Amino acid sequence: MEAPQPQARTGGVVATLAFAGTVAAVMQTLVTPLIAELPQMLDTTSSNAAWVITVTLLVSAVCVPVSGRLGDLLGKRRMLLACSVPLIVGSVVCALSSTVVPMIVGRGLQGMGMGMVPLGIALLRDVVPPERMSSSIALVSASLGIGGALGLPIASAVAQYASWRVLFWGSAVLAAAICALIWFLIPDVPAGAKGQRFDVPGALGLAAGLVCLLLAVSKGADWGWASTTTIGLFAAAVVVLLAWGFWELRTTDPLVDLRTTARPRVLITNIASLFVGFGMYAGMLIAPQLLQFPEATGYGLGQSMLQAGLWMAPGGIMMMLVSPLGGKLTDARGPKFTLICGVAVIAAAYGLGLLLMGSAWGLMLFLMVSSGGVGLAYGAMPALIMSAVPASETAAANGFNTLMRALGTSVGAAVIGAVLAQLTTETAGYTFTSENGFRMGLIVGCGVALIAVAVSAFIPATRTTTATDAPAAPATPEAATAKS
């Protein structure tokens, strides 16, 4: 492994990777303020316009584990640069689009850039000194949540006061800036799995299985959960993913080493990641609706999209502030303790939300506390993963963990969306989610966070170092602290 870089350069590496992750996450929320206007903007139907959002989710889910494995094979810096290219091209395509097809293509290209986050986290293992490892991992990992929280108010302001095309031209400039920063500041570290082959059948199988699963989860409410299409996609996902797992266990150089993934420390962390992703997104789905529902409902707060985004922005700032503190907590008590603290804070935040959902200030406080918990949890999970996998699989393992978080987010959106759609009331001739519906959504979010606490408690507190992963041990938080 290459020796850690000097501290000055290390700071530039961490800042660049955190900025890259934040911008990649911002691009996922970029079109949120435009949802209602997309059919008119693109001269298409609402169902077709919905693919502008869905395609980003699908492409990112497929590309994150693939780009992680390619990072292990070809070098992480090279793949970071490769991920920045579709971000730039996709943004330009979207900015020039006037119809739905090129917009969907551009949004799909933007989704490819989400592989930057697990690649960046894995790179930290190679270049950051042990004493700075935990705080660096926490900041870069939390950049996903930070970008998601800050992206909404920024996009809302630009969409309200300028042309929607400015959003995409601006994202193209940011992506180009990231590419330049990576080129000049990120060191070229030798690939950990150089010489191994890329598992093409594994990549295609995982892509097919994930597309079937995520399509069923994200579009099931529109198509009907009992419809032939939805049930068929769920069935296809099960069959394809089982076949994929069979292949991965028998191929020499798998896309995802399922034997490593089955290690208790990795497996239970990934299961916890599903629940953390669910718990994070439930609040992000409920709060903006409560803020924007009309006051005539008796519980809506009548805020505009821009105002709602500004009320939510402190959550992203809180995550940014808490992440380094989470790194210090990991150094002192280990990543398992930090993860449990994080999900416990998320659960407590939902309890706070139940008490304070009647005011904008209360919802802002709820989101700040919840985001603080997410910042702790998101920083701890990669540290747990990297402490249990060999250096040759760091990027792939982090990519798979990021995928688990994304799956949790998708399932959370579907479940909370179904809850809010079922519990409704009528006001002035319009149907809205009822106050009880929002309360039930918060209770579900709290329950899922408590499940995450219980799951996290079963993560093994110690690990036995093997000959395979011993070379990577000095760069892990555990090696620096002799704790777990």
WOCOR-V136130 format. One record per backbone hydrogen bond with DSSP energy under -1.0 kcal/mol. NH is the residue of the N-H (numbers start at 1). CO is the residue of the C=O. E is the energy in kcal/mol with one decimal. If there is no record, write none. Layout:
((NH,CO,E) (NH,CO,E))
This chain:
((5,127,-1.8) (10,6,-2.8) (11,7,-2.4) (12,8,-1.3) (13,9,-2.2) (14,10,-2.6) (15,11,-2.4) (16,12,-2.3) (17,13,-2.5) (18,14,-2.5) (19,15,-2.3) (20,16,-2.5) (21,17,-2.3) (22,18,-2.2) (23,19,-2.5) (24,20,-2.4) (25,21,-2.0) (26,22,-2.4) (27,23,-1.9) (29,25,-1.0) (32,29,-1.3) (34,31,-1.5) (35,32,-1.3) (38,34,-1.5) (41,37,-2.8) (42,38,-2.6) (44,39,-2.2) (49,45,-2.3) (50,46,-1.7) (51,48,-1.3) (52,49,-1.9) (53,50,-1.2) (54,50,-2.2) (55,51,-2.5) (57,53,-1.3) (58,54,-2.3) (59,55,-2.6) (60,56,-2.3) (61,57,-2.1) (62,58,-1.8) (63,59,-2.8) (64,60,-2.3) (67,63,-3.3) (68,64,-1.8) (69,65,-2.0) (70,66,-2.4) (71,67,-1.9) (72,68,-1.6) (73,69,-1.8) (74,70,-3.5) (75,71,-1.5) (79,75,-1.6) (80,76,-2.3) (81,77,-2.3) (82,78,-2.1) (83,79,-2.4) (84,80,-1.3) (85,81,-1.0) (88,84,-2.0) (89,85,-2.8) (90,86,-2.7) (91,87,-1.7) (92,88,-2.1) (93,89,-2.6) (94,90,-2.3) (95,91,-2.3) (96,92,-1.7) (103,99,-1.1) (104,100,-2.5) (105,101,-2.3) (106,102,-2.8) (107,103,-2.5) (108,104,-2.2) (109,105,-2.1) (110,106,-2.1) (111,107,-1.8) (113,110,-1.3) (114,111,-1.5) (115,112,-1.2) (116,113,-1.8) (117,114,-1.2) (119,115,-1.6) (120,116,-2.6) (121,117,-2.4) (122,118,-2.3) (123,119,-2.2) (124,120,-1.4) (126,123,-1.4) (127,123,-1.3) (128,124,-2.2) (132,129,-1.8) (136,132,-1.9) (137,133,-2.8) (138,134,-2.3) (139,135,-2.1) (140,136,-2.5) (141,137,-2.8) (142,138,-2.1) (144,141,-1.1) (146,142,-2.6) (147,143,-2.7) (148,144,-1.8) (149,145,-2.3) (150,146,-2.5) (151,147,-2.1) (154,150,-1.6) (155,151,-2.9) (156,152,-2.5) (157,153,-2.3) (158,154,-2.3) (159,155,-2.7) (160,156,-2.0) (161,157,-2.2) (162,158,-1.7) (166,163,-1.4) (169,165,-2.4) (170,166,-2.8) (171,167,-1.9) (172,168,-2.1) (173,169,-2.0) (174,170,-2.3) (175,171,-2.5) (176,172,-2.3) (177,173,-2.2) (178,174,-2.2) (179,175,-2.2) (180,176,-2.1) (181,177,-2.4) (182,178,-2.8) (183,179,-2.2) (184,180,-2.1) (185,181,-2.8) (186,182,-1.6) (189,187,-1.1) (193,72,-2.9) (196,193,-2.0) (200,198,-1.5) (203,199,-2.2) (204,200,-2.6) (205,201,-2.6) (206,202,-2.6) (207,203,-2.2) (208,204,-2.5) (209,205,-2.5) (210,206,-2.7) (211,207,-2.4) (212,208,-2.1) (213,209,-2.3) (214,210,-3.2) (215,211,-2.3) (216,212,-1.9) (217,213,-2.3) (218,214,-3.0) (219,215,-2.4) (220,216,-1.0) (223,219,-2.6) (224,220,-2.3) (227,224,-1.7) (231,227,-2.4) (232,228,-2.6) (233,229,-2.2) (234,230,-2.3) (235,231,-2.6) (236,232,-2.6) (237,233,-2.6) (238,234,-2.1) (239,235,-2.3) (240,236,-2.9) (241,237,-2.5) (242,238,-2.0) (243,239,-2.3) (244,240,-2.6) (245,241,-2.5) (246,242,-2.2) (247,243,-2.2) (248,244,-2.8) (249,245,-1.8) (250,247,-1.3) (251,247,-1.4) (258,256,-1.2) (261,257,-2.4) (262,258,-1.4) (263,260,-1.5) (267,263,-3.4) (268,264,-2.4) (269,265,-1.1) (270,266,-2.4) (271,267,-2.2) (272,268,-2.6) (273,269,-2.0) (274,270,-1.4) (275,271,-1.3) (276,272,-2.4) (277,273,-2.7) (278,274,-2.0) (279,275,-3.0) (280,276,-2.6) (281,277,-2.0) (282,278,-2.0) (284,280,-1.1) (285,281,-1.6) (286,282,-1.8) (287,283,-2.6) (290,286,-2.2) (291,287,-2.3) (292,288,-1.7) (293,289,-2.2) (297,294,-1.6) (298,295,-1.9) (301,290,-2.0) (302,293,-3.1) (303,291,-3.2) (308,304,-3.0) (309,305,-2.3) (310,306,-2.1) (311,307,-2.2) (312,308,-1.6) (313,309,-1.4) (315,312,-1.6) (317,313,-1.6) (318,314,-2.7) (319,315,-2.0) (320,316,-1.8) (321,317,-2.0) (322,318,-2.6) (323,319,-1.9) (326,322,-2.4) (327,323,-1.7) (328,324,-1.8) (329,325,-2.2) (330,326,-2.3) (331,327,-2.1) (332,328,-1.9) (333,329,-3.2) (334,330,-1.9) (336,484,-1.1) (338,334,-1.6) (339,335,-2.6) (340,336,-2.4) (341,337,-2.4) (342,338,-2.5) (343,339,-2.4) (344,340,-2.0) (345,341,-2.2) (346,342,-1.9) (347,343,-2.2) (348,344,-2.3) (349,345,-2.2) (350,346,-1.6) (351,347,-1.5) (352,348,-2.1) (353,349,-2.6) (354,350,-2.0) (355,351,-1.1) (356,352,-1.9) (359,356,-1.5) (363,359,-2.1) (364,360,-2.4) (365,361,-2.2) (366,362,-2.3) (367,363,-2.5) (368,364,-2.2) (369,365,-2.5) (370,366,-2.6) (371,367,-2.8) (372,368,-1.9) (373,369,-2.0) (374,370,-2.3) (375,371,-2.6) (376,372,-1.8) (377,373,-2.5) (378,374,-3.3) (379,375,-1.3) (380,376,-1.4) (381,377,-1.9) (384,380,-2.1) (385,381,-2.3) (386,382,-2.9) (387,383,-1.2) (388,385,-1.7) (393,390,-2.0) (394,391,-1.1) (397,393,-2.8) (398,394,-2.2) (399,395,-2.5) (400,396,-2.2) (401,397,-2.0) (402,398,-2.5) (403,399,-2.0) (404,400,-2.0) (405,401,-1.9) (406,402,-2.2) (407,403,-2.6) (408,404,-2.2) (409,405,-2.3) (410,406,-2.4) (411,407,-2.7) (412,408,-2.5) (413,409,-2.4) (414,410,-2.0) (415,411,-2.9) (416,412,-2.7) (417,413,-1.9) (418,414,-2.1) (419,415,-2.3) (420,416,-2.7) (421,417,-1.9) (422,418,-1.6) (423,419,-1.8) (425,432,-3.2) (427,430,-2.9) (430,427,-2.0) (432,425,-3.4) (434,423,-2.4) (438,434,-1.8) (439,435,-2.3) (440,436,-2.7) (441,437,-2.1) (442,438,-2.2) (443,439,-2.3) (444,440,-2.6) (445,441,-2.3) (446,442,-2.3) (447,443,-2.6) (448,444,-2.5) (449,445,-2.0) (450,446,-2.1) (451,447,-2.0) (452,448,-2.2) (453,449,-1.8) (454,450,-2.1) (455,451,-2.8) (456,452,-2.6) (457,453,-1.5) (458,455,-1.6) (459,456,-1.6) (470,466,-1.4) (472,469,-1.1) (473,470,-1.3) (475,472,-1.5) (476,473,-2.0) (480,476,-1.4) (481,477,-1.7) (482,478,-2.9))
